[in-house]
């Protein structure tokens, strides 16, 4: 989300906001997210008037929220980035339409090979493809920017996974208003 966060910060002139990132690989091991976030909060607490976490729950099973409650820190609303990028209403409709959907964002499209293909071991064990994706029916690419090259890469990713492809240009969804709100003086 670094690119998206920085784009929102720049687009809205949020000069009083600093973005710090954790490794994206934590999304493949969400149990690491709460501890890493807590360590960052503790390390930077005295440097900032307010800290806001730009994560959804991201598969932590509520553990991230427990950390944030201890430190009186807020986060983006929703279970994951797909929900806040699409917006809660559109995401709910997409899920209702087909709950067997695998979602991609601009970031995941750019890093599909590293985070999905290699990250799940499909480069070494292609026979795992049906185990991981056999219950999915489609890929929905939630595009933040209108980039034909990313759309083509997303389409190729869906093809590699053996799934139908759909693209929705959603922009930054609920991410942008949440960051703008946080940037306002307390």
C-alpha positions in Angstrom: 0.0 0.0 0.0 3.0 2.3 0.1 2.5 3.7 -3.4 -1.2 4.2 -2.8 -0.6 5.9 0.6 2.0 8.2 -0.9 -0.2 9.1 -3.8 -3.1 10.0 -1.5 -0.8 12.0 0.7 0.6 13.9 -2.3 -2.7 14.4 -4.0 -4.2 15.9 -0.8 -1.2 17.9 0.3 -1.0 16.1 3.6 2.4 17.5 4.5 1.9 16.8 8.2 1.6 13.1 7.5 4.6 10.7 7.4 4.2 7.2 5.9 6.2 4.3 7.4 5.8 0.8 5.9 6.2 -2.7 7.0 7.3 -5.5 4.6 4.5 -6.6 2.2 5.4 -10.3 2.8 3.6 -10.1 6.1 0.4 -10.6 4.2 1.5 -14.1 3.5 2.2 -14.6 7.2 -0.5 -12.4 8.9 0.4 -13.7 12.4 3.5 -11.4 12.1 1.5 -8.2 11.6 0.4 -7.5 15.1 3.8 -7.8 16.7 5.5 -5.8 13.9 2.9 -3.0 14.2 3.2 -2.9 18.0 7.0 -2.7 17.7 6.7 0.2 15.3 4.1 2.0 17.5 6.4 1.7 20.5 9.5 2.8 18.5 7.8 5.9 17.1 5.3 6.8 19.8 7.3 9.9 21.0 7.9 11.1 17.5 4.3 11.8 16.5 1.3 13.5 17.9 -1.0 10.8 16.5 -0.4 7.4 14.9 -2.8 5.8 12.4 -2.4 2.3 11.0 -3.2 1.8 7.4 -4.0 -1.9 7.7 -7.3 -3.7 7.7 -7.4 -6.8 9.9 -5.5 -8.5 7.1 -6.0 -12.0 8.4 -4.8 -11.4 11.9 -8.1 -12.7 13.4 -8.6 -9.6 15.5 -5.1 -9.7 17.0 -4.1 -6.4 15.3 -7.1 -4.7 16.9 -6.1 -6.0 20.3 -2.6 -4.4 19.8 -4.2 -1.1 18.6 -6.6 -1.0 21.5 -3.7 -1.3 24.0 -2.0 1.7 22.4 -5.1 3.8 21.6 -4.4 3.7 17.9 -6.9 3.6 15.1 -6.7 1.8 11.8 -8.5 1.7 8.5 -12.0 0.3 8.7 -12.6 -3.2 7.3 -11.2 -6.6 7.2 -8.7 -6.0 4.4 -7.4 -3.6 1.8 -9.9 -5.0 -0.8 -12.8 -3.8 1.3 -11.5 -0.3 1.9 -10.1 0.2 -1.6 -13.4 -1.0 -3.2 -15.5 0.7 -0.6 -17.6 -1.3 1.9 -20.7 -1.2 -0.3 -19.1 -2.3 -3.5 -17.1 -4.9 -1.8 -20.2 -6.3 -0.1 -22.0 -6.4 -3.5 -19.0 -8.2 -5.2 -18.9 -10.7 -2.4 -22.6 -11.3 -2.5 -22.5 -11.8 -6.3 -19.7 -14.4 -6.0 -18.0 -15.2 -2.7 -15.5 -17.4 -4.6 -13.5 -14.3 -5.8 -9.8 -13.7 -5.6 -9.0 -10.0 -5.5 -6.0 -8.2 -6.9 -5.0 -4.6 -6.3 -2.4 -2.5 -8.3 0.2 -3.6 -5.8 -0.7 -7.3 -6.1 -0.7 -7.1 -9.9 2.7 -5.5 -9.9 4.0 -8.1 -7.5 2.0 -11.1 -8.5 4.9 -13.4 -9.3 6.7 -12.6 -6.0 3.8 -12.5 -3.6 1.4 -15.0 -5.1 3.2 -17.3 -7.6 6.5 -17.6 -5.7 5.1 -16.7 -2.3 2.7 -19.6 -2.4 5.3 -21.9 -3.9 3.5 -22.3 -7.2 6.7 -21.7 -9.1 8.2 -24.9 -7.5 5.0 -26.9 -6.9 2.5 -26.1 -9.7 0.4 -29.1 -8.6 -0.7 -26.9 -5.6 -2.6 -24.6 -7.9 -5.9 -26.5 -7.5 -5.4 -26.7 -3.8 -5.0 -22.9 -3.5 -7.4 -21.7 -6.2 -9.6 -24.6 -7.0 -12.6 -23.1 -5.1 -12.3 -19.7 -6.7 -14.3 -18.8 -9.8 -13.0 -15.4 -10.7 -10.4 -12.7 -10.2 -11.6 -9.2 -9.6 -8.9 -6.6 -10.2 -9.7 -3.6 -8.0 -7.7 -1.0 -10.0 -6.5 2.1 -8.2 -5.2 3.8 -11.4 -6.3 3.4 -15.0 -3.2 1.7 -16.4 -3.7 -0.6 -19.5 -0.4 -2.4 -18.7 -1.6 -3.3 -15.2 -4.9 -4.4 -16.5 -3.2 -6.8 -19.0 -1.0 -8.1 -16.2 -4.1 -8.7 -14.1 -5.8 -10.5 -17.0 -2.7 -12.7 -17.4 -2.7 -13.5 -13.7 -6.3 -14.6 -13.9 -5.5 -16.8 -16.9 -2.5 -18.4 -15.0 -4.9 -19.1 -12.1 -7.5 -20.5 -14.5 -10.1 -18.0 -13.4 -12.5 -15.6 -15.1 -11.4 -12.0 -15.1 -13.2 -8.8 -14.1 -11.8 -5.3 -13.6 -13.2 -2.5 -11.5 -11.6 1.0 -11.5 -12.1 1.9 -7.8 -9.4 4.5 -7.2 -8.5 4.8 -3.5 -12.0 4.0 -2.2 -12.3 4.7 1.5 -8.5 4.9 2.0 -8.4 8.5 0.8 -11.1 10.0 3.1 -9.8 8.0 6.0 -6.3 9.5 5.6 -7.6 13.0 5.0 -9.7 12.7 8.2 -6.6 11.6 10.1 -4.6 14.5 8.8 -6.9 17.0 10.4 -5.7 18.6 13.6 -6.8 16.7 16.7 
